[in-house]
Amino acid sequence: MSAESKSILRTADLGRSGRAGCTALPLKVLVADDHPVNLRLVAEILRERGHHPTLADTGFEALRLFRNMAFDAILMDGQMPEMDGYAATREIRRIEQFAGGRITIIAVTANVGPQERQICLDAGMDDYIAKPIDPDILLDCLESTVAGAGWVRTSVRGPVGSPGMHPDATAPERPAGLENIGSAGVFNRASALERVRGKRRFLRQLTDMFLAELPTVLDAIGTAAATNNTVQLESLAHRLRGAAITVGGEALAGVAAALEKSAGRDAPQDVPCLVAQLYMSAAQLCSALEQFADEAIAPSGVTGASDLPS
């Protein structure tokens, strides 16, 4: 993100520690996301700041927790199984019409296109931020929106032009061959480390979680492609895209975005090629992440023994 963009995002009146709306600390925050990597990352960002996250991996679970616990805000993923974040938000707003009150709901979405902000607002959300998650932007948006400190709304709150953007905005009809993708595209370690504030061993935890789930996701994608289940294929590709970009897997996220786009447009002629490239990109990312894992468990004098979060 450019310095100008970050400056725009901080034009609200800044409070304690240089953040807007910090008088509301600490906050009880419900975090809803269907991927454990994203849940773990957001929870760590919030805990490090002094907030208290409660996690949900489906819209139904988020709704259940909202009904039974008190929260100051909700960070809501848009696309989740069983009940998506938009449906969950609409139900929360319906409940509030009878029970009173209005909780702050902020979408955290991998889709950043011209219509996404309006979709979020129409569902009853107060704002949205883009994946891959920038910790500073997430905290500024959350704290200032809850405190009513005048969050400055812009069309995009996230790294513009990243593979995490809406597939309509950036993805080609067919992704470039993997032979044209440099090592930084396979695993952008610099951006991944920036996302976790330089905590190498915490990033290792996230990559381990990602790698543990990846075979199941790839199997499900293969089955959906073989049975021409474009609805399931689009959902799985979206989920993989969001997790891959979180751990720095830019090439895999790009191919997943193209597959999501193809499935959403019901273009089965593109699917076999894209699925094959997805498998190849996943294999390359696995190799890069395994190499990073070996480096992350090197002696403490190399990686630092104090960067593992409690």
C-alpha positions in Angstrom: 0.0 0.0 0.0 1.3 3.4 -0.9 2.2 6.0 1.7 -0.6 8.2 0.3 -3.2 5.5 0.8 -2.1 4.9 4.4 -2.2 8.6 5.1 -5.8 8.8 3.8 -6.8 5.9 6.1 -5.5 7.8 9.1 -7.1 11.2 8.7 -9.5 10.5 11.5 -8.6 12.1 14.9 -6.0 9.8 16.5 -6.2 8.8 20.1 -4.0 6.9 22.5 -1.1 4.9 20.9 -1.7 6.7 17.6 -4.9 4.9 16.8 -8.4 6.3 16.2 -11.1 5.6 18.8 -8.9 3.9 21.4 -11.0 5.0 24.3 -13.2 1.9 23.7 -10.4 -0.6 24.6 -10.5 -3.4 25.3 -13.2 -4.7 23.0 -15.1 -8.0 22.9 -15.0 -9.0 19.3 -16.7 -11.9 17.6 -14.6 -13.1 14.6 -16.3 -15.3 12.0 -14.3 -17.0 9.2 -14.4 -20.5 7.8 -10.6 -20.9 7.5 -8.5 -21.6 10.7 -5.6 -19.7 9.3 -7.5 -16.5 9.0 -9.2 -17.0 12.4 -5.8 -17.6 14.1 -4.3 -14.5 12.5 -7.1 -12.2 13.4 -7.3 -13.6 16.9 -3.5 -12.9 17.4 -3.8 -9.3 16.0 -6.7 -8.6 18.4 -5.1 -10.2 21.5 -1.8 -8.4 20.9 -3.8 -5.2 20.9 -5.6 -6.1 24.2 -8.9 -7.1 22.7 -10.8 -10.3 23.5 -11.7 -12.4 20.4 -14.3 -15.2 20.3 -14.1 -17.3 17.2 -16.8 -18.8 14.9 -16.2 -20.8 11.7 -19.7 -20.6 10.2 -22.4 -18.0 10.0 -24.7 -20.2 12.1 -22.1 -20.4 14.9 -21.6 -16.6 14.7 -25.4 -16.2 15.0 -25.6 -18.6 18.0 -22.8 -16.8 19.8 -24.3 -13.4 19.1 -27.6 -14.6 20.7 -25.9 -15.9 23.8 -23.0 -13.5 24.5 -22.3 -9.8 24.6 -19.9 -8.3 22.0 -18.8 -4.9 21.0 -18.2 -5.7 17.4 -18.2 -8.5 14.8 -15.6 -9.1 12.1 -17.5 -11.1 9.5 -16.2 -13.1 6.6 -18.6 -12.9 3.6 -18.5 -16.4 2.2 -18.8 -19.3 4.7 -20.5 -22.7 4.6 -24.0 -23.3 5.9 -24.8 -19.6 6.3 -22.7 -16.9 4.8 -21.7 -13.7 6.5 -24.2 -11.6 4.6 -27.2 -13.8 5.7 -25.9 -13.9 9.2 -25.7 -10.1 9.3 -29.2 -9.7 7.9 -30.5 -12.0 10.7 -28.6 -10.1 13.3 -30.1 -6.8 12.1 -33.6 -8.5 12.2 -33.1 -9.6 15.8 -32.0 -6.0 16.7 -35.2 -4.6 15.4 -37.0 -6.4 18.2 -34.3 -6.5 20.9 -32.9 -3.0 20.3 -29.3 -1.9 19.9 -27.0 -2.1 16.9 -23.7 -3.9 17.0 -20.8 -2.9 14.8 -20.3 -5.4 12.0 -17.3 -5.1 9.7 -16.8 -7.4 6.7 -13.4 -9.0 6.2 -13.5 -10.2 2.7 -11.3 -11.4 -0.1 -13.6 -9.8 -2.6 -12.7 -6.2 -3.4 -14.6 -5.0 -6.4 -16.9 -2.1 -7.4 -20.0 -3.8 -6.0 -18.5 -5.4 -2.8 -18.9 -2.3 -0.6 -22.6 -1.9 -1.6 -23.2 -5.7 -1.0 -21.9 -5.3 2.5 -23.9 -2.2 3.2 -27.1 -3.7 1.8 -26.6 -6.7 4.1 -26.4 -4.3 7.1 -22.7 -4.2 7.7 -21.0 -1.0 8.7 -17.8 -1.2 6.7 -15.4 -3.7 5.1 -11.7 -4.3 4.9 -9.9 -6.5 2.3 -7.9 -9.6 2.6 -4.9 -10.1 2.8 -5.4 -8.5 6.2 -3.2 -5.5 7.2 -3.1 -5.4 11.0 -3.0 -1.6 11.2 -6.0 -1.2 8.9 -8.0 -3.8 10.7 -7.4 -2.2 14.1 -7.9 1.3 12.9 -11.2 0.4 11.2 -12.5 -1.7 14.1 -11.6 0.8 16.9 -12.7 3.9 15.2 -15.9 2.5 13.9 -16.9 1.1 17.3 -16.0 4.4 19.0 -17.7 6.5 16.3 -14.5 8.4 15.7 -15.2 9.2 12.0 -13.6 6.4 10.1 -12.8 7.8 6.6 -14.5 5.5 4.1 -12.6 4.7 0.9 -13.4 2.3 -1.9 -10.8 -0.2 -0.8 -9.2 -0.9 2.6 -6.4 -3.3 1.8 -3.4 -3.9 -0.5 -4.6 -2.7 -3.9 -3.9 -5.0 -6.8 -3.0 -8.1 -4.7 -4.0 -11.6 -5.6 -6.5 -11.3 -2.8 -8.7 -9.0 -4.8 -12.0 -9.9 -6.4 -11.3 -12.2 -9.4 -13.2 -9.8 -11.7 -10.7 -7.1 -10.8 -7.4 -8.8 -11.4 -7.5 -12.4 -12.5 -6.9 -13.3 -16.2 -9.1 -15.7 -18.1 -6.2 -18.2 -17.8 -3.4 -17.7 -15.3 0.1 -17.5 -16.5 2.1 -20.7 -16.5 4.0 -21.4 -13.3 7.2 -21.3 -15.2 6.7 -17.5 -15.5 6.2 -17.0 -11.8 9.3 -16.1 -9.8 10.1 -17.4 -6.3 8.6 -14.3 -4.7 5.3 -15.1 -6.4 5.2 -18.7 -5.0 5.9 -17.6 -1.5 6.1 -13.9 -0.7 7.8 -14.2 2.7 8.2 -10.5 3.2 4.5 -9.7 2.9 3.6 -12.8 5.1 6.0 -11.7 7.8 4.8 -8.1 7.7 1.2 -9.5 8.2 2.3 -11.2 11.4 4.6 -8.3 12.5 7.8 -10.2 11.9 6.9 -13.2 14.2 8.6 -16.0 12.2 7.5 -18.8 14.5 3.9 -17.5 14.6 4.0 -17.5 10.8 5.3 -21.1 11.0 2.1 -22.0 13.0 -0.1 -20.4 10.3 1.7 -22.2 7.5 1.5 -25.5 9.4 -2.3 -25.1 9.7 -2.5 -24.2 6.1 -0.5 -27.3 5.0 -2.5 -29.6 7.2 -5.8 -28.6 5.6 -4.5 -28.2 2.0 -4.8 -31.9 0.9 -8.5 -32.0 2.0 -9.3 -28.8 0.1 -7.5 -30.0 -3.0 -9.3 -33.3 -2.9 -12.7 -31.5 -2.6 -11.8 -29.2 -5.5 -10.9 -32.2 -7.6 -14.2 -33.9 -6.8 -16.2 -30.7 -7.5 -14.5 -30.3 -10.8 -15.0 -33.9 -11.8 -18.7 -33.7 -11.0 -19.1 -30.2 -12.6 -20.4 -28.8 -9.3 -19.6 -25.2 -10.1 -21.2 -23.8 -7.0 -19.1 -25.9 -4.7 -16.0 -25.3 -6.9 -16.5 -21.5 -6.6 -16.8 -21.7 -2.9 -13.8 -23.9 -2.4 -11.6 -21.8 -4.7 -12.6 -18.7 -2.8 -11.8 -20.2 0.5 -8.4 -21.4 -0.7 -7.6 -18.0 -2.2 -8.2 -16.2 1.1 -6.0 -18.6 3.1 -3.2 -18.8 0.5 -2.8 -15.0 0.3 -2.7 -14.9 4.1 0.4 -17.1 4.3 2.0 -15.4 1.3 1.1 -17.9 -1.4 0.5 -15.3 -4.1 0.8 -17.7 -7.1 -1.7 -20.2 -5.6 -4.0 -17.4 -4.7 -3.9 -16.1 -8.2 -4.8 -19.5 -9.8 -7.5 -20.0 -7.2 -8.9 -16.6 -8.1 -9.0 -17.6 -11.8 -10.7 -20.9 -10.9 -13.2 -19.1 -8.7 -14.0 -16.7 -11.6 -14.3 -19.5 -14.1 -16.7 -21.5 -11.8 -18.8 -18.4 -11.1 -19.2 -17.8 -14.8 -20.0 -21.5 -15.5 -17.1 -21.8 -17.9 -16.3 -25.6 -17.6 -14.0 -25.5 -20.6 -11.4 -23.6 -18.4 -11.7 -25.8 -15.3 -9.4 -28.8 -16.1 -6.5 -26.5 -17.1 -7.0 -24.3 -14.0 -7.3 -27.3 -11.6 -4.1 -28.8 -13.0 -2.3 -25.4 -12.5 -3.8 -25.2 -9.1 -2.2 -28.5 -8.1 1.1 -27.5 -9.5 1.1 -24.2 -7.7 0.0 -25.9 -4.5 3.0 -28.3 -4.8 5.4 -25.4 -5.3 4.0 -23.5 -2.3 4.2 -26.6 -0.1 7.9 -27.0 -1.0 8.5 -23.3 -0.2 6.6 -23.4 3.1 8.5 -26.6 4.2 11.8 -24.8 3.5 10.5 -21.8 5.5 9.5 -24.2 8.4 13.0 -25.7 8.5 14.4 -22.2 8.8 11.9 -21.1 11.4 13.0 -23.9 13.8 16.6 -23.1 13.4 18.5 -22.2 16.7 17.0 -19.3 18.6 19.9 -17.1 17.9 18.9 -17.2 14.2 15.1 -16.8 14.3 14.6 -15.4 17.8 13.1 -17.3 20.7 10.7 -14.7 21.8 8.5 -14.3 18.8 6.1 -17.2 19.5 2.8 -15.8 20.8 1.4 -17.1 24.0 
